[in-house]
Amino acid sequence: MKVAIMGAGLSGLACAITLEKHGIIPTVFEKRSQVGDRFVYGEIMLSLLSRPIRDELAYLSEKYGIFLRPTGNIKNLYLHSEHEKAHITGALGFTNIRGRHEHAFEQQLESQLKSKIHFNSSYSYEELLLDYTHVVLATGDAAYASKIQNYRQDLTVSLKGSMVRGNFERFSAAAWLDNQLAPKGYAYFIPLSDTEADLVVAYPDYPENASEDIEILWQRFYQKSCQDLNQNLEVIDGFQITNYIIGICNSPRIGNTFFTGNCFGSIMPFLGFGQITALLTGIYAAHDLAGIGNYEKLTQPLRRSYEQSLVLRRQMEQLSNHQYDLCVKALGSSFGQRIFHTKSMSPLKLSSYLLRPFVKGKKKNC
């Protein structure tokens, strides 16, 4: 068996590490000059999106021997709408760094890998198919999955963000649901240290948003975040992404090709993060290759989570600012706290169910 892994991101590296644990030495190809060779940005791992897993990092280390250090754990999550604010507390998840940073998840995974990574690779998927018995597609985007017609695109998103400097509580994150800041989208604040944080506004590229100016939206959000965080934030770096594809593969495996990470569909449509899914698809592909699991069956719960997340996003996109106010006010109550900490039902499914009256009301008013 000769295994090629195309891409040295979260899923590709998790796959390679897991294969090594089972005596299979893969060959890893990466088109960039190093792992995480892109701008620095922050992400969050919310247990809300990972149930029944409640502590993603403990789960990865104890069950699969993959060790990751977060930048912090999230004890407080502040939700803002136009006129309301909710404060959710508890063990809510973790923050982490991605990109060209010594503590980025990609760098941490590379340090656990023994196999050599071939950087600046120009090999195509088709060329690897000729030389290897199995290929794991972990390229970080859906280009190859789309090319071979194994991908369902659900939406594209434009994002603009900046690293900012200030005085932060590193265990507190925040999100804004406000159509004036991010029409049909969201904005968020993720602290990476006591003095640096990531500010991002993201919205879908729907026809009704075609006239929006992302620069104006970001400036509007920047001013609102300074107000809500009660400080003047210093912008130290920035990035912008347009038409970022969110979707899911039609089949997780075709022949001896495995689709992992974003080629599988790891980005959760609701909030746009997908680290745990990316890592698990890499691990599950390795388990199939090692003969201890079936990739299609192992990824079925991940597919269900994606579909539930998509339903929730579609419902959220229909809400007016007034309805956002009602939702955020409800989430600030004791009942809202229980949604984030429920054990009896998937929070994604429960949230989607609770939003139905708001969505029906919106349709009647249209």
Salt bridges, closest charged atoms under 4 A:
ASP37 OD1 - ARG100 NH1 3.46
GLU43 OE1 - ARG98 NH1 3.00
GLU82 OE2 - HIS83 NE2 3.93
GLU102 OE2 - HIS103 NE2 3.76
GLU106 OE2 - ARG38 NH2 3.92
GLU106 OE2 - ARG98 NE 2.75
GLU126 OE2 - LYS147 NZ 3.43
ASP154 OD1 - ARG152 NE 2.88
GLU196 OE2 - ARG165 NH2 3.87
GLU215 OE2 - LYS160 NZ 3.48
ASP228 OD2 - HIS80 ND1 3.58
ASP228 OD2 - LYS224 NZ 2.65
GLU234 OE2 - ARG165 NH1 3.42
ASP288 OD1 - ARG253 NH1 3.13
GLU307 OE2 - ARG152 NH1 3.04
GLU317 OE2 - ARG313 NE 2.87
GLU317 OE1 - ARG314 NH1 3.80
ASP325 OD2 - HIS83 ND1 3.07
